Amino acid sequence: MKFDAKKKKLILTFVGLYVVVSIASFAFFKLTGGGNAAISSDPNKLASARTKIAEEPKTEECPLNGMYYTKTEESIWSGRRPMGIMIENSLDSRPQSGLSNADIIYEAVAEGGVTRFLSMFYCGSAADNVTVGPVRSARIYFINWVSEYGAEPIYVHFGGANNICSNSEDPNCTEDGTKQPGVVDPRVMALEKLIDLGWRHSNGNALDGGSNAGAPAIVRDQYRLSEEPAAWEHSAIGSTDLLYDLADDRGFNGRGWDKGYTPWTFVDGASVASPDATEIEFEFWSNKPDYDVSWKYNADENNYARLNGGVPHIDWENKEQLTATNVVIQFVDEEGPVDDEKHMYYEVIDTGDAMIFQNGTMIEGTWEKSSRTDRTMFYDQSGKEISFVRGVVWIEALPTGNEVFYN
């Protein structure tokens, strides 16, 4: 009996240790992204997992926009982190590729009244490898927005506003290789900002197609739209799977990205009985009608269809018109051109007025962002946080004072 008691105690000890180790291993597995990261980065596992998506119910909430997806999609995105991609909107870039798969899109003027998009990819790109582009350069206010998405979000761009001289013969260059004072306003120096943040280096989370992120993740395709070659500056195209692979190789997977991330609140949508905001129209600059925007409400789908420069805004990859469940007008202070290179400056770390369109109606409110990494929050007139209807959120950063027409 004495021997049996010792034996029993020894067995229980081993069982207890096994349970403790198993729990610890599982916790580490979940914390580090574990198998999810492997699904995300292994092409064979990723392709196999995606075959299950069509048969699964949508039960998992996307932390970016509240939409529901399948467990398989959640297992893919949880091994990744949010990825913001700069996509241009010049006339020669249209139709763009991949915008219909973005969870959240920010639009603001880059320069000269020409707008650009910061497109946030996370949940909507889990089911497919998405072709995105044309990829263009960084701006400081887009960096401030992408910084809201947790620790070291992936930021994809192709160069950016900077103070670096590329030609020593240029009379605007100084002996230390920078541009003369006044050529570039320090407030708009995007590449310098990325360096200061520690994002811009050979293994950083800022994936620059012009310096540290090339083929196959970002390639040149001058024949994306036609047999006639597009201009070189409109030809940089990315692949979401390959961009995520590159980020994963650098250590930027699903592990710990959401530390400090503040999600918005989400509610189920329902068209109001008598919608009073079925058409929305506005301009960014008065002399740039090709960049005017219209949104038309579809009560059956409870979303808004986008028109860009008076024509339906199409995603080249699926030929579908872009839609959003929430259209947010964020009024921001505009300053510029602020330097000799005609850069614009928009203050997005601030407070201001806002208009939120959802369910066929408009909510008048305000926005607030206290620091670079703080989430931009939206409040109604009573100071209560506005909940977004589950679905794509499109944020239009309009200069303060611009008119928005709706009926």
N, C-alpha and C positions, 0 to 999 in steps of 0.2 A: 504493500500500500504506500509505503514511503517513496519507493521508486516511481510508482505510478503518479503520485502527486507532483514529484519533481518533473517528471516527463510532461505531465499536463501543463504545468506552469511554463515549461520551456516552449511547448507548442503555442500556448496563448501569447507568450512574449513575441515569438516569431510572427504570429498572425497580426498582433498589434503593430509591429514594425512594418509589416507589409501594407497594412491599411494606411498608416501614416505616410509611408513613402509614396503609395499610390495617390493619395489625396494631394500631396505636395507636387508630385509629377504632373497630375492633371491640372493643378492650379498654375504651374509654370507653363504647361502646354497652352492653356487658354491665354495666359498673360502675354506670352511671346508671339502669339499668332499661330503657333504650332503647326498642325496639319493644314490650317487654312492658308498659311503662307506658302506651303508646298503646293497646294492646289493652284494657287495664284501664279506660281513661277514655273511649274512643270507643264509644258504644252500638252503632253499626252493625258495627264490627270485633268487638266483644265478642259480639254475637248471631251473627255469621257463624262466629266461632271455636268457639262452643259447639255448633254443629251437628255438629262433628267428634268430640266427646267420646265418644259412644256406640259408635263404631266403633274406637276406639283401645285398645291394651293399656295396662294400668296398670303403669307401670315407674318412676315418679318418686316418691321418698320425701318425705313431708311433714316438714319440719324440726321441727314442733311435736309430732306424735304418732306419726310413723313409718309412717302408712298410705300405701299406694301409690295414685297417681293417674295420669292420662294426661299426655302431654307438653303438650297444649293447656291443661289445668288448671294445670300448672306454669308455663306461659308467662303465664297470667293472674295467679296469685298472686305470681310473682316481680316483677311491676310494682307490687305493693302491699306493705304491712307488716302485722304482726299488729294486730288491732283487738279491744280488750276492751270489751264492752257490758254495762252494768248492767241486769239484768232482774229484776223483782220476783217474789216467790213468795207474796204475800198470797192469801187465798182468792178474792177478787174478781178477781184477775188470771189465774186458771187457766181453761182451759189457755193456757199461754204460746205465743208464736209464735217459731219459729226455733231453739230449743234443739237440735234434732236435727242441725243443720248445724254446730254448734260443734265445734272440735277438742279443746278442754280446757274444763272447767267447774269453777269454785270455788264452794262454797256455805258461807255463814257467816251467823250471826244479824246482822240489821241493828239491830233493837231489839225489845224485848218478846217475845223468843222467835220472832219472825217472820224467816225466812231470806231471803236474797237471793243472786242468782247473778252472778258475773263470768264472762261467756261469751267465750272467745277464738275469734275467727273469722280464718281465713287460707286454709287449703286446702279445707276442707269447704264454703266458700261460693263457690268459683271457678266451679262449673258452673252456678249459678243466682243470680238476684237473690233474696235471702232477706228476707222480712218478719220483723222482730224486735221483741219487746216483750212487755209494756209496759216502757218504759225508765224507770228510777228513779234515785235520787240516789246520789252517791258516798259512800264511807266510806274512812277512812284506810288500813285494812288491805287493802282491794281495790286502792288505789293502790300499796301496797307490792308486791302481787303482779303487777300489770300492768307495773310497772317492770322486771320480769325480762326483758321481751320486746324487748331491744335498745334502740337509741337512739330516743327519742321515739316510743313506740308510740301508736297511735290509741286514745284513751280516750273512750268515748261514755257520757254520763250525763245526768241532768236535775236540776241543782242538786246540793246536798250539805250535809252538816253544816257549819255555819259560825258565826261570831261577829258577823255583820253584822245590824244592826237594820233591818228593813224598815218599821217604823212608829215615827216619832219620838215619838208619844204614849205608847208602851209604857213603863211604869214601870221595866222592866228595861233600858232603853236609857240610855247615857251621852251626854254632850254631843258626844263625838267620833264618834257613830254606831255604836258597838259595844255589845255586851251587858254587863251588870254581871258582875263576877267571880263564878264559880260557876255561872252559867247554862249555859255551855258549857265543858267541859274543853279546854284547849289541845291535848291529845293527839289529839282527835277532829276538829279543824277541817280538814275535807277541802278546802274551797274555798281556804282560806289556803295549804294545802300545795301545791295546784296552781299558785297564784300564785307561791309561792317557787320552784317547779321551772321556772317560765317556760312552763308548759303552757297556762295559762288567760289568753288574750287573744283579740282578734278573729281572729287568724290562727294560733292555737295548735293543738296536737295533741289537746287536751282539747275534744271537741265536746259542748258543753252545750246541750241542747235548750231550756233556760230562758233562755239569754243570747246565745250566739254561733253556734248551729247550729239553724236552723229549717227550714221547708218549702223544697224538697220532701224533704230528707234525713230530717227528723223531722217528723211531722205528728200531729195529734190525730184519733183514730178511736174515738169512744165506742160505735160499733156493730160493733166487730170480732167480738164473740161472740154478739150477739143483737140483736133489734129494740128491746130495752129499752136505753137508754143507760147505759153504765158511768160510774162516778164520774170526774170530771175527772182525778184523780190517777192513774187506771189507764188512761189513753187515749193516752199518747205512744208512737207506733209508728215504727220506723225501717226503712230500706231499705239493705241492705248495699252494693249498687252505688252508690247515691246518696251514702251516707256516704263510700265510697271516693273518689268523684268530688270531694266537698268537701275531703277530706284531700289529694287530689292537687292541687287548686287552690291549696292552702296550702303545697305543696312536700313533703308527706309521702307520697312514693311508695315504690317498692322500693329506692331508692338508699341504700345504706349502713346500713340499719336494723339489720343483724345484726352490726355491729361491737360486740364485747363480749357477744354473745348466746351462752349456753352451752346447747346442746341436750342432752336426755337421751339415753341409749342405748336402742335398741329391738331386739327379737328377734321372730321369728315365734312365734305362739302355737300351743298344742296342749293339748287337754283332758287332764288327768292320768287315769290308769287308774281310780283310786278317789278322785274329788273329795270333799273334806271340808269345803268351804265353799260350799254350794249355796244357802243362804239367809242373808242378812245383815239384821239389824235394829238400829236405834238411835234414840234421841231426842236432840234438841238441848236442850230444856227439858222438865222433867217435867210441867208444866201446859199444854203446847201440843201435844196429840196430832195436830192437823191438820198439823203439820210433822215428824212422825215419818217416818222413811225406811226402806224395805225394798228389798232387791235380790235378785232370784231368778235363779239361774244356768241358762243354756241351753247344755247341752253340745254340741248340734249346731252352734250358732252361736259357741260359745266366748265368750259375753258375758253380761252381767248386765242384766236388765230392771228398771226403776225403778218403785217405788210411792211415792206422795207422800200422806201422811195416810191410808194404807190403801187407796188406789185407784190403778190404773195411771196413771202420769204420761205424758200425751199431748202431742204437739206439735199445736197447733190447725191448723197449715198443712197437714200431711199426714196427720193423725189417727193417726200411728204412736206406739207406746209408746217412750219414751226408753230407750236402752241405753248401756252403757259396757263397754269391754273391760277396763279397769283401774279398780277402785274403791279410792281411797286414803283412809284415815282419818288425818287429821293432827291430833293432839291439841295444842291451843293454850291458853295461859293466858287465862282470862276474868276481866275486871274490870268491875264495873258493876252498876247504872247509875252512871256516874262524874260526872254533873252533873244540874242541874235539868231538863234536856230529855231525861233518861233514855237518853242514849247509852251504848252498850257499847264496851268497848275490848278488842281481841284482839291479842296480841303475836305477830306472824308473822316478825319479824326476831329469831331466837332458835334454840333447838334443842328437840327434844322427841321423844316416842314416836310411832310410826306403825304402821299395819297396812295391808298392800297385798294386795288380793284380785285374783287373776288365774288363769286356767286352772283355775278350780274349787278353788283352794286359797288359803291365807293365808300371807303372809310377815311375820313380826314384825320390826320395824326401828325406825329413827330418822329424823328429818329435821333439816336444818340450813340456815339462811339467814343469811349473815353481814352483809349490808347491804341497803339498799333495792333496788339494782340487781343484786345477786347472785342467781343461780338457787337456788331451793329444791331441795336434793338429798336423795335418799332412800337409806338404807344398810341392809343387813341386819345381823344380830347380830355378824357378824365384821368389820364395817366396810367391806364391799364395796358399791359402788354397785349399786342394784337396777335392772335393765333392765325397761322397760315393754314389754308385748306391743303390737304395732302396732295402734292403734285409739284410740278415745276414752278420755281420762283424766278421771275425775271425782274431784275432791278435796273431801272433806267435812271442814271445819274444826270439830271437836268440842271443847267445853270439856274440859280435862284432868280426868280422873277419871270422865268419863261411861263407861257400860258399852256394849260392842258385843257382841251375841249372834250367833253363827253356827253352822251345822251342815251 
